[in-house]
């Protein structure tokens, strides 16, 4: 199992936005992520999304710590906090990805608190 490269080549970020209408009500929001290398084989990522729909706020903040071999896959731990339409929850659990050519199989499991 040769390492193709580091888990994360360097700090990187993404930022995006969206908006529209659904059933006559407007919605919109922004999403983004920031990823950094921690060691050559591990990385950390924070991502989130904020928005409004039908005049109500919703959002989610996620944290990930992971081991990754770009040839084979990723194993990690994630945590997520969500607030939407007056309801809040917190989730924590493992995550995994398997890479096969242009395809990625990914999954998460966890507990909601």
C-alpha positions as CSV (number, residue, x, y, z in Angstrom):
1,X,0.0,0.0,0.0
2,X,2.2,2.8,-1.3
3,X,1.3,6.4,-0.3
4,X,0.4,8.5,-3.3
5,X,0.9,11.7,-1.4
6,X,0.0,13.4,1.8
7,X,-3.5,13.2,3.3
8,X,-3.9,16.9,2.6
9,X,-1.4,18.7,0.3
10,X,-1.9,22.0,2.0
11,X,-4.5,24.3,3.6
12,X,-7.4,24.8,1.3
13,X,-10.9,26.3,1.5
14,X,-14.1,26.4,-0.5
15,X,-17.0,28.9,-0.3
16,X,-20.3,28.8,-2.1
17,X,-23.8,30.2,-2.1
18,X,-27.2,29.3,-3.3
19,X,-30.8,30.7,-3.4
20,X,-34.1,30.3,-5.0
21,X,-37.8,29.7,-4.4
22,X,-39.8,26.7,-3.4
23,X,-43.6,26.8,-3.3
24,X,-43.6,30.5,-3.5
25,X,-41.2,31.0,-0.6
26,X,-37.6,32.2,-0.9
27,X,-34.5,30.4,0.5
28,X,-30.8,31.1,0.4
29,X,-27.6,30.4,2.1
30,X,-23.8,30.0,2.1
31,X,-21.6,26.9,2.6
32,X,-17.9,26.5,3.0
33,X,-15.1,24.3,4.3
34,X,-11.5,24.7,5.5
35,X,-9.1,21.7,5.4
36,X,-5.6,21.6,6.8
37,X,-2.9,18.9,7.1
38,X,-2.1,17.8,10.7
39,X,0.6,15.2,9.9
40,X,1.6,13.7,6.5
41,X,-1.1,11.0,6.9
42,X,-3.8,12.9,8.8
43,X,-5.9,16.0,8.3
44,X,-8.7,18.1,9.8
45,X,-11.6,19.8,8.2
46,X,-14.3,22.2,9.4
47,X,-17.3,22.8,7.2
48,X,-20.7,24.3,7.5
49,X,-23.8,25.7,6.0
50,X,-26.0,28.6,7.0
51,X,-29.2,29.7,5.4
52,X,-32.8,30.8,5.7
53,X,-36.0,29.2,4.3
54,X,-39.5,30.6,4.6
55,X,-38.1,33.2,7.0
56,X,-36.5,30.7,9.4
57,X,-32.8,30.2,10.1
58,X,-31.0,26.9,9.7
59,X,-27.4,25.8,9.9
60,X,-24.9,23.1,10.5
61,X,-21.3,23.0,11.6
62,X,-19.2,19.9,11.1
63,X,-15.7,18.9,12.3
64,X,-13.6,16.0,10.9
65,X,-10.3,14.4,11.9
66,X,-9.1,11.8,9.5
67,X,-6.3,9.4,8.3
68,X,-6.2,9.4,4.5
69,X,-4.2,7.5,1.8
70,X,-5.1,9.1,-1.6
71,X,-4.6,5.7,-3.2
72,X,-7.0,3.7,-1.0
73,X,-9.3,5.6,1.3
74,X,-10.0,7.6,4.4
75,X,-10.9,6.7,8.0
76,X,-11.9,9.3,10.5
77,X,-14.1,10.7,13.2
78,X,-16.7,13.4,12.6
79,X,-19.0,15.6,14.8
80,X,-21.9,17.7,13.6
81,X,-24.2,20.3,15.3
82,X,-27.4,21.2,13.4
83,X,-30.0,23.8,14.1
84,X,-33.0,24.0,11.8
85,X,-36.5,25.5,12.2
86,X,-36.3,25.5,16.1
87,X,-34.8,22.0,16.4
88,X,-31.1,21.3,17.3
89,X,-29.1,18.1,17.5
90,X,-25.5,16.9,17.8
91,X,-24.0,13.8,16.1
92,X,-20.7,12.1,16.5
93,X,-19.3,9.0,14.9
94,X,-16.9,7.3,12.5
95,X,-16.6,8.0,8.7
96,X,-14.9,6.1,6.0
97,X,-14.2,6.2,2.2
98,X,-12.9,3.7,-0.2
99,X,-11.4,4.9,-3.5
100,X,-11.5,2.8,-6.7
101,X,-10.5,4.7,-9.8
102,X,-13.0,7.5,-10.5
103,X,-15.4,6.1,-7.9
104,X,-15.6,6.7,-4.1
105,X,-17.8,4.8,-1.7
106,X,-18.3,6.8,1.5
107,X,-20.3,6.3,4.7
108,X,-20.8,7.7,8.2
109,X,-22.4,6.2,11.3
110,X,-23.1,7.8,14.6
111,X,-25.2,8.7,17.6
112,X,-27.6,11.7,17.7
113,X,-27.6,13.5,21.0
